[in-house]
């Protein structure tokens, strides 16, 4: 998983979990949904997200690695 796909998965999981907790445990869990939404909004303007900083420190790769075809496409001499 790349950094962006992991961030989307985490944000979606947080929102889904907080909505379910707000419905079945206590309505105050919906404040967490608001927090996640506002954090995503501010990261759209500032290009800074705390979760991305954390994921980078954990060593999540930025982009998908592609296999090099240069070594497989060499012609035999």
DABEL-V941887 format. One line per field, one symbol per residue. ss: DSSP state (H for helix, E for strand, L for the rest). psi: psi as a letter, one per 40 degrees, with the letter a starting at -180 (. if undefined). A space follows every 10 residues. Layout:
ss: ???
psi: ???
//
This chain:
ss: LLHHHHHHHH HHHHHHHHHH HHHHLLHHHH HHHHHHHHHH HHHHHHLLLH HHHHHHHLLL LLLLLLLLLL LLLLLLL
psi: hidddddddd dddddddddd dddecheeee dddddddddd dddddefhhd dddddddeeh idihhihhed deehih.
//
